[in-house]
Amino acid sequence: MTLLLDTTFERSVDALVAQYQRQLSPGDELTAWVFDDQSTRQHAEQLLAQHGIKARFYSAYKPLIHYFIESINETLGDCPLRAIHIRYPAPEESPQRFLLEAYPLAGLLEKQVALTWEAVPCATQTALYHYELTLTNDAGQHEQISVAAPNRRHLDHVNTWQLSPCGWIAWRTANGEGDSTYYTCDYERLFEVAMETIIQTPWSTKQPFFEELNISVNLPIQDTSLPFGREHISLTEGMHEELYFSLLEYYQCHAGLPLGDRSIQPGQIVPEIRNCPEKPMSLVISLRPLCKSIAPTQGDIALDTAPHPPSVPQITKQLEALGGDIINAKSRCGRLLSARYRQGSDRAVMISAAQHANEPSGIVGALRAGRDLALQAGTHFVLSPLENPDGYRLQQRLVAEQPTHMHHAARYTAFGNDLQAQAANGEFELAIRERAKALSGANLHINLHGYPAHEWTRPLTGYIPRNFELWSIPKGFFLVIRYHQEWETQAQALLEGVTDHLSTVPGLVEYNQRQIEVFEAHAGSLEFLTRHHIPYLLTPDDQQLTPLQLITEYPDETIYDDDFIMAHQVQYETVMSAYRSYQSMMLPCTQC
């Protein structure tokens, strides 16, 4: 192991209490916006109150949501809300930013509360922006509230201008003196130090640059659960996402690639973010060997009612039970990728899961479908349920510490790339698909995926995840169908057959409708067409391996129990209906 940095940080709330209990006098006022949880902010207020200083510590992250969960009762008392009208800042460079940051307010309110929005165009600058609220209660009384949202305009690590949430300090003495200015919080400083340390480290021009780059952080900040779906406010999760994607972007630039290029192979970037309140805020950056360990043993689970993802030994046993021809490839860490090819009289279909290993519901859906298809006469398919075993092992490491976070560091392979962006005819993860195609001749690939089950943000680089804007807020289950140009008719037939069946899956349409309703309240109209109440994207792609590819997207990062059962049930139903639809459709003349 090579240690690059080992340091601690003074918490902003502690530093501010120490500074202003000396600088201010009884009767003076302090207002601060910091990245911290409610109990810690309240404790800081109490400490300053002991010195006669009236202090309010607000959250710099998602301040409007914090207002509704922390302060709304102070405003309305016992009289219920009937309507809320919100005028929100709409900076010219990112006019929807503050509307998106207000998510999931529409899902937190009671059904009878009417929520309306009004954009207020403004300049993009470092400033104390404000949401202006008009609250109306059942008695018809109105109240005007202003909720501050400090942001700063800055250049990020790839020299792009961003408008990001930030710390802020405003103070005023009893005789009227005061100041209001941007304040660099501990949370921001930790991120900046981590990025500076890694950017200033000499890196080779040859990829991969390392085996594992580990960024171990302790943030003594607790997550806040929200009463809508699986939403929560998590600064620890936000730090994971910031570090992971910011570093990917830095290495893309270092390699001369465009931002978002998934072929980059820096190595495995592993932000491990803990929230131990009894320990100081800390940052340790190290270069480590590849993780080749196996996960702790866990018992097998009943697949049909699996409340969580299965172990690798169970996946292996399920595959072996299928019989058929063995297809193998390998991962960077030396883990074995396995698929099974069962030949039959039907048209061949490829079924895969866990291309992105933090999207686990597809694994169970694929295993269940493979098991049940094998019981039917004539079925003809390849089953590859774990395409990214190195990512899956990292996912197991990360959920052991933070079980409900989305963990995008486990998304890609240990090379750091998306397996679909690997070079053709290689020996690693992509080879399992190429060999499956060559052996089976399949023209349909059912590719099971997922996406975050709660809001995905990057708090320190513009809030909205760059190049993944479409995925930032859950919008229910949907399909992506890609096809070679001459297979457009078959793509339409597949879409019709699958969506018609999925609309009958108990609870799915209602689940989608509720998520889409809240999505549209914050992100505008869903830019997807729907068929049988199932959203979809249908796009030509003459470069893909098979003429037809059906991709599922279920919000499964990271869910358990009944939510997870519902997720893999939908994945299973998709595979089974797609397989049936494909067998009966008329193929292009070139396939006759």
C-alpha positions in Angstrom: 0.0 0.0 0.0 1.2 3.5 -0.8 -0.1 6.3 1.4 -0.8 9.6 -0.4 -2.5 11.5 2.4 -3.7 11.0 6.0 -5.3 14.1 7.6 -8.2 15.3 9.7 -10.4 18.4 9.5 -11.9 20.7 12.1 -15.7 20.6 11.8 -17.2 23.9 10.6 -19.7 24.0 13.4 -17.0 23.7 16.1 -14.8 26.4 14.4 -17.7 28.8 14.0 -18.9 28.4 17.6 -15.3 29.0 18.8 -14.8 32.0 16.6 -18.1 33.8 17.2 -18.4 33.3 20.9 -15.3 35.4 21.0 -16.1 37.8 18.3 -19.8 38.5 19.1 -21.4 39.8 22.2 -24.7 39.0 24.0 -27.6 40.3 21.9 -25.7 39.9 18.6 -26.9 37.5 15.8 -25.3 34.9 13.7 -26.7 33.0 10.8 -24.7 30.2 9.2 -25.3 27.7 6.4 -23.1 24.5 6.7 -23.1 21.0 5.5 -24.2 19.1 8.6 -27.1 17.3 10.1 -29.9 18.9 12.2 -28.9 17.7 15.6 -25.3 19.0 15.2 -26.5 22.3 13.9 -29.0 22.6 16.8 -26.2 21.9 19.3 -24.1 24.7 17.8 -27.0 27.1 18.3 -27.4 26.0 21.9 -23.7 26.6 22.6 -23.8 30.1 21.3 -27.1 30.8 23.1 -25.3 30.1 26.4 -23.2 33.3 25.5 -26.4 35.3 24.7 -25.8 35.1 21.0 -28.9 34.3 18.9 -27.7 31.8 16.3 -29.3 29.8 13.5 -27.4 27.1 11.7 -29.1 26.1 8.4 -28.3 23.3 6.0 -26.4 24.6 2.9 -27.5 21.4 1.1 -31.2 21.2 0.0 -32.2 24.2 2.2 -35.8 24.2 1.0 -36.4 20.6 1.9 -34.7 21.2 5.3 -37.1 24.1 5.9 -40.1 21.9 5.4 -38.9 19.1 7.6 -37.4 21.3 10.3 -39.2 24.7 10.5 -42.6 24.5 8.8 -44.4 24.0 12.1 -42.9 27.1 13.5 -44.6 29.0 10.8 -48.1 27.5 10.5 -48.8 26.1 14.0 -51.7 23.7 14.0 -53.5 25.0 10.9 -53.0 22.7 7.9 -51.6 23.9 4.6 -53.9 24.2 1.6 -51.5 25.7 -1.0 -47.9 26.6 -1.5 -46.6 28.8 -4.3 -42.9 29.0 -4.7 -40.9 31.5 -6.6 -37.5 29.9 -7.2 -34.2 31.3 -8.6 -33.6 30.4 -12.3 -30.0 31.3 -13.1 -29.3 31.8 -16.8 -26.7 29.0 -16.9 -28.8 26.4 -15.1 -32.5 27.6 -14.9 -33.8 24.3 -13.4 -31.1 23.8 -10.8 -33.1 25.2 -7.8 -36.3 23.4 -8.8 -34.4 20.1 -9.0 -32.8 20.8 -5.6 -36.3 21.2 -4.1 -37.0 17.5 -4.9 -38.9 15.6 -3.5 -41.1 18.3 -2.0 -44.0 17.3 -4.2 -43.9 13.9 -2.7 -43.6 15.1 0.9 -46.8 17.1 0.9 -50.3 15.8 1.7 -52.5 15.2 -1.4 -54.8 18.1 -0.7 -51.9 20.7 -0.7 -51.7 22.4 -4.1 -48.0 23.1 -5.1 -47.2 25.6 -7.8 -43.9 27.0 -9.0 -42.7 30.2 -10.6 -39.2 30.7 -12.1 -37.5 34.0 -11.4 -34.7 34.6 -13.9 -31.5 35.8 -12.3 -27.7 36.1 -12.8 -25.4 33.2 -12.2 -23.1 34.3 -9.4 -21.8 33.6 -5.9 -24.8 34.8 -3.9 -27.3 34.1 -1.2 -30.2 33.1 -3.4 -33.7 32.8 -2.0 -36.8 30.7 -2.5 -39.9 33.0 -1.9 -42.8 31.0 -0.5 -46.5 32.0 -0.2 -48.1 29.6 2.2 -51.9 29.4 2.4 -53.6 27.5 5.2 -57.1 26.0 5.5 -58.3 29.2 7.1 -57.4 31.2 4.0 -54.6 33.0 5.7 -51.4 33.8 3.7 -47.8 34.0 5.0 -44.7 35.0 3.0 -41.5 33.1 3.8 -38.0 33.5 2.4 -35.7 30.5 2.4 -32.0 31.3 1.7 -30.0 29.0 -0.6 -26.3 30.0 -0.7 -24.4 29.1 -3.9 -21.1 29.9 -5.4 -20.0 30.2 -9.0 -16.6 28.5 -9.5 -14.4 26.6 -11.8 -14.3 22.8 -11.1 -11.5 20.2 -11.5 -11.9 20.1 -15.3 -12.0 23.9 -15.7 -15.8 24.1 -16.2 -17.9 26.8 -14.5 -20.4 25.5 -11.9 -23.0 26.9 -9.6 -22.9 24.8 -6.4 -24.3 24.9 -2.9 -21.9 26.4 -0.4 -21.4 27.5 3.1 -22.3 31.1 4.1 -22.0 33.3 7.2 -24.0 36.4 8.1 -23.7 38.2 11.4 -25.0 41.4 12.9 -24.2 43.2 16.1 -26.7 45.0 18.3 -25.5 48.3 17.0 -26.1 47.4 13.4 -22.6 46.3 12.2 -22.4 43.1 10.2 -21.3 41.1 7.2 -22.6 38.4 4.9 -20.2 36.3 2.8 -19.3 32.9 1.4 -17.7 30.5 3.8 -15.6 27.4 2.9 -17.1 24.6 5.0 -15.3 21.5 6.2 -17.2 19.4 3.6 -16.1 21.5 0.7 -12.5 21.7 2.0 -12.2 17.9 2.4 -13.3 17.4 -1.2 -10.9 20.1 -2.5 -8.0 18.6 -0.6 -8.8 15.1 -1.9 -8.9 16.3 -5.5 -5.8 18.5 -5.1 -3.8 15.6 -3.6 -4.7 13.2 -6.4 -4.4 15.7 -9.3 -0.9 16.7 -8.1 0.2 13.0 -7.9 2.4 12.1 -10.9 0.5 9.5 -13.0 1.7 7.5 -15.9 0.4 8.0 -19.4 -0.3 4.3 -19.7 -3.6 2.9 -18.5 -4.5 1.6 -16.0 -2.8 4.1 -13.7 -3.2 2.0 -10.5 -4.9 -1.1 -9.1 -7.1 0.4 -6.4 -7.2 4.1 -5.6 -8.9 4.2 -2.1 -10.3 7.3 -0.6 -11.4 6.6 2.9 -13.4 9.4 4.5 -15.2 9.8 7.8 -17.9 12.3 7.8 -19.5 12.5 11.3 -22.8 13.5 9.7 -26.0 11.4 9.9 -28.3 10.7 7.0 -31.9 12.0 7.2 -34.7 9.7 6.0 -37.6 11.4 4.1 -41.2 10.1 4.1 -41.4 9.6 0.3 -40.2 6.4 -1.4 -36.7 5.6 -0.5 -35.6 9.2 -0.4 -33.0 10.4 2.1 -30.7 13.3 2.5 -27.2 12.0 2.7 -24.0 14.1 2.6 -22.0 10.9 2.9 -23.5 9.5 -0.2 -23.0 12.9 -1.9 -19.3 12.8 -1.1 -19.0 9.3 -2.6 -20.6 10.4 -5.8 -18.6 13.6 -6.0 -15.2 11.9 -5.4 -15.9 9.0 -7.8 -17.2 10.9 -10.8 -14.9 13.9 -10.3 -11.9 11.6 -10.4 -13.2 9.7 -13.4 -13.5 13.1 -15.2 -10.0 14.1 -14.1 -8.6 10.8 -15.5 -10.6 11.2 -18.7 -8.9 14.7 -19.2 -5.5 13.2 -18.2 -5.9 10.6 -20.9 -7.1 13.1 -23.5 -10.6 11.7 -23.7 -13.9 13.6 -23.7 -15.8 13.9 -20.5 -18.1 10.9 -20.0 -16.0 8.6 -22.2 -16.6 5.2 -20.7 -13.5 3.6 -22.2 -11.2 5.2 -19.7 -9.3 2.6 -17.6 -7.8 4.5 -14.6 -8.1 1.5 -12.3 -10.7 0.9 -9.6 -11.6 4.1 -7.8 -13.0 3.3 -4.3 -14.4 6.1 -2.1 -15.4 4.5 1.2 -17.4 7.1 3.1 -18.3 6.3 6.7 -20.3 8.4 9.2 -19.0 7.7 12.6 -20.1 10.5 14.9 -17.6 9.7 17.6 -14.6 10.1 15.3 -13.1 13.2 13.7 -13.7 14.2 10.1 -10.9 12.5 8.2 -9.4 11.7 4.8 -7.0 8.9 4.0 -5.9 8.4 0.3 -3.9 5.4 -0.6 -2.9 3.1 -3.5 -3.8 -0.5 -2.8 -3.5 -3.8 -4.5 -6.5 -5.2 -6.4 -9.1 -6.7 -4.0 -9.2 -10.4 -4.7 -11.0 -11.5 -1.6 -14.3 -13.3 -1.5 -17.3 -12.0 0.4 -18.2 -13.4 3.8 -20.3 -16.5 3.5 -24.1 -16.1 3.5 -26.7 -18.8 3.1 -28.7 -19.4 0.0 -32.0 -17.5 -0.4 -35.3 -18.5 -2.1 -35.0 -16.7 -5.5 -38.7 -16.0 -6.0 -38.9 -14.1 -2.7 -35.2 -12.9 -2.5 -35.1 -9.9 -0.2 -31.6 -9.0 -1.2 -29.0 -9.9 -3.9 -27.7 -13.5 -3.8 -24.1 -14.6 -3.0 -21.7 -15.5 -5.8 -21.7 -19.2 -4.7 -25.5 -19.3 -5.1 -25.3 -17.6 -8.5 -22.8 -20.3 -9.5 -25.0 -23.1 -8.3 -28.0 -21.8 -10.1 -26.0 -21.6 -13.3 -24.6 -25.1 -12.9 -28.1 -26.4 -12.4 -29.1 -25.2 -15.8 -26.7 -27.5 -17.6 -25.7 -26.7 -21.2 -22.5 -25.5 -22.6 -20.2 -23.4 -20.4 -19.0 -20.0 -21.6 -16.2 -18.3 -19.6 -14.3 -15.1 -19.5 -12.2 -13.4 -16.8 -12.0 -10.1 -14.9 -9.0 -7.9 -14.1 -8.9 -9.3 -10.6 -8.9 -12.9 -11.9 -12.5 -13.7 -11.1 -14.3 -16.0 -13.4 -17.3 -14.9 -15.5 -19.6 -17.8 -16.4 -22.6 -18.1 -18.7 -24.6 -21.2 -19.8 -25.8 -21.9 -23.3 -28.9 -24.2 -23.6 -29.5 -25.1 -27.2 -33.1 -25.7 -28.3 -35.4 -25.5 -31.3 -36.6 -21.9 -30.4 -34.9 -18.7 -31.7 -31.9 -18.0 -29.5 -31.9 -15.2 -26.9 -29.1 -13.8 -24.8 -30.0 -12.8 -21.2 -27.6 -10.8 -19.1 -27.4 -8.9 -15.8 -25.0 -6.9 -13.7 -23.1 -5.1 -16.4 -23.3 -2.4 -13.8 -22.8 -4.3 -10.6 -24.6 -1.9 -8.3 -27.8 -2.7 -10.2 -28.5 -6.0 -8.6 -32.2 -6.8 -9.2 -31.5 -8.0 -12.7 -29.3 -10.8 -11.3 -32.3 -12.4 -9.5 -34.6 -11.7 -12.4 -32.2 -13.4 -14.8 -31.6 -16.4 -12.6 -35.4 -16.9 -12.1 -36.1 -16.6 -15.8 -33.3 -19.0 -16.8 -34.5 -21.6 -14.3 -38.1 -21.4 -15.6 -37.2 -21.3 -19.3 -35.0 -24.4 -18.8 -38.2 -26.3 -17.7 -39.9 -25.5 -21.1 -39.4 -27.7 -24.1 -37.3 -26.3 -27.0 -36.1 -23.1 -25.2 -32.9 -21.7 -26.6 -30.9 -19.1 -24.7 -27.7 -18.0 -23.1 -27.8 -16.9 -19.4 -25.1 -14.6 -18.1 -26.3 -13.3 -14.7 -23.1 -11.7 -13.4 -21.2 -9.8 -16.1 -19.1 -7.7 -13.7 -17.9 -9.8 -10.8 -15.2 -7.3 -9.7 -17.8 -4.6 -9.4 -20.1 -6.9 -7.6 -17.4 -7.7 -5.0 -16.9 -4.0 -4.5 -20.7 -3.5 -4.1 -20.7 -6.1 -1.3 -17.8 -4.2 0.4 -19.6 -0.9 0.2 -23.2 -1.9 1.2 -21.7 -3.5 4.3 -21.0 0.0 5.5 -23.7 2.0 3.8 -26.5 -0.4 2.8 -28.9 2.0 1.1 -26.5 4.2 -0.9 -26.3 3.8 -4.7 -22.5 3.2 -4.7 -21.6 4.1 -8.3 -18.0 3.1 -7.7 -19.2 -0.5 -8.1 -20.8 0.4 -11.5 -17.8 -0.3 -13.7 -15.1 -3.0 -13.9 -11.8 -3.0 -11.9 -10.2 -1.4 -14.9 -12.5 1.5 -14.2 -14.3 1.2 -17.6 -17.8 0.2 -18.6 -17.5 -3.3 -20.0 -19.5 -2.3 -23.0 -16.7 0.1 -23.9 -14.0 -2.5 -23.8 -12.1 -3.4 -27.0 -13.6 -6.1 -29.1 -12.1 -9.6 -29.2 -10.4 -9.3 -25.8 -10.2 -11.6 -22.8 -12.1 -9.7 -20.2 -15.7 -8.9 -19.4 -17.0 -8.0 -22.8 -15.8 -11.4 -24.1 -18.6 -13.2 -22.3 -21.1 -11.5 -24.6 -19.1 -11.9 -27.8 -18.7 -15.6 -27.1 -22.3 -16.0 -26.2 -23.3 -14.4 -29.5 -20.8 -16.5 -31.5 -22.0 -19.7 -30.0 -25.7 -19.1 -30.0 -26.3 -16.9 -33.0 -28.8 -14.9 -30.9 -30.3 -11.8 -32.4 -32.1 -10.6 -29.3 -30.1 -9.5 -26.2 -32.2 -8.9 -23.0 -29.9 -6.7 -20.9 -31.2 -6.2 -17.3 -30.2 -2.9 -15.6 -31.3 -0.5 -12.8 -30.7 3.0 -11.7 -30.9 5.0 -8.4 -34.0 4.4 -6.3 -33.6 7.9 -4.8 -32.2 11.2 -5.9 -28.7 11.3 -7.3 -26.7 14.5 -6.7 -23.2 15.9 -6.9 -23.5 18.6 -4.2 -20.1 20.3 -4.9 -20.0 20.4 -8.7 -23.3 21.9 -9.9 -25.6 19.6 -8.0 -26.9 17.8 -11.1 -24.8 14.7 -12.1 -22.9 15.7 -15.3 -23.7 13.4 -18.3 -26.3 11.6 -16.2 -29.0 14.3 -15.9 -31.6 11.8 -17.1 -31.0 9.6 -14.1 -30.9 12.1 -11.3 -34.5 11.6 -10.1 -36.4 8.3 -10.1 -39.1 8.0 -12.7 -40.3 4.4 -12.2 -39.5 1.4 -14.4 -38.9 1.9 -18.1 -37.5 0.2 -21.1 -34.9 1.1 -23.7 -35.0 -0.8 -27.0 -32.1 -0.4 -29.5 -32.2 -1.9 -32.9 -30.4 -2.2 -36.2 -32.2 -0.2 -38.9 -33.7 -3.1 -40.7 -35.1 -4.5 -37.4 -37.3 -1.5 -36.6 -40.6 -3.4 -37.2 -39.4 -6.1 -34.9 -38.4 -3.6 -32.3 -41.9 -2.1 -32.4 -43.4 -5.6 -32.1 -41.2 -6.5 -29.1 -42.1 -3.2 -27.4 -45.8 -3.9 -27.9 -45.7 -7.4 -26.6 -43.5 -6.6 -23.5 -45.3 -3.5 -22.4 -48.7 -5.1 -22.9 -47.7 -7.9 -20.5 -45.9 -5.6 -18.0 -49.0 -3.4 -17.7 -50.7 -6.5 -16.0 -47.9 -6.9 -13.3 -49.6 -6.1 -10.0 -48.7 -2.6 -8.7 -46.3 -1.6 -11.5 -48.4 0.9 -13.3 -49.4 2.6 -10.0 -45.8 2.6 -8.9 -44.7 4.3 -12.1 -47.5 6.9 -12.0 -46.6 8.0 -8.5 -42.9 8.4 -9.3 -43.6 10.1 -12.6 -46.0 12.6 -10.9 -43.3 13.8 -8.5 -40.6 13.7 -11.2 -42.6 16.0 -13.4 -43.3 18.4 -10.5 -39.6 19.0 -10.3 -38.1 18.2 -13.7 -40.8 19.0 -16.1 -42.6 16.7 -18.5 -41.1 13.2 -18.8 -39.4 13.1 -22.2 -40.4 9.5 -22.8 -43.2 8.0 -24.8 -45.4 5.5 -23.0 -46.9 2.2 -24.3 -49.5 0.6 -22.0 -48.5 3.0 -19.3 -44.8 1.9 -19.5 -42.3 4.6 -20.4 -39.8 3.7 -23.1 -37.0 4.9 -25.5 -36.8 3.4 -28.9 -33.5 4.2 -30.8 -31.6 2.8 -33.8 -28.1 1.5 -33.1 -26.3 -0.3 -36.0 -23.2 -0.7 -33.9 -24.5 -3.0 -31.2 -23.7 -6.7 -31.1 -27.3 -8.0 -31.7 -29.9 -6.6 -34.0 -32.3 -6.2 -31.1 -31.4 -5.2 -27.5 -34.0 -4.8 -24.8 -32.6 -2.9 -21.8 -34.6 -2.7 -18.5 -34.2 0.2 -16.0 -35.7 -0.4 -12.6 -34.8 2.0 -9.7 -33.0 -0.6 -7.5 -30.0 1.3 -6.1 -30.1 0.2 -3.4 -33.3 -1.5 -2.0 -34.3 -4.5 0.0 -37.2 -6.7 1.1 -40.6 -6.0 -0.6 -39.1 -3.3 -2.7 -36.4 -5.7 -4.0 -38.9 -8.5 -4.5 -41.0 -6.2 -6.7 -37.9 -5.1 -8.6 -36.7 -8.6 -9.5 -40.3 -9.7 -10.3 -40.5 -7.0 -12.9 -37.1 -8.0 -14.3 -38.3 -11.6 -14.5 -41.6 -10.7 -16.1 -39.8 -8.6 -18.7 -37.5 -11.5 -19.7 -40.3 -14.1 -19.9 -42.6 -11.8 -22.0 -39.7 -10.7 -24.3 -38.7 -14.3 -24.9 -42.3 -15.2 -25.8 -42.8 -12.2 -28.0 -39.6 -12.8 -29.9 -40.5 -16.4 -30.7 -43.7 -15.4 -32.5 -42.7 -12.3 -34.4 -41.9 -12.2 -38.1 -38.2 -11.5 -38.7 -36.7 -9.4 -41.5 -36.3 -11.1 -44.8 -32.5 -11.4 -44.2 -33.3 -13.8 -41.4 -36.0 -15.8 -43.2 
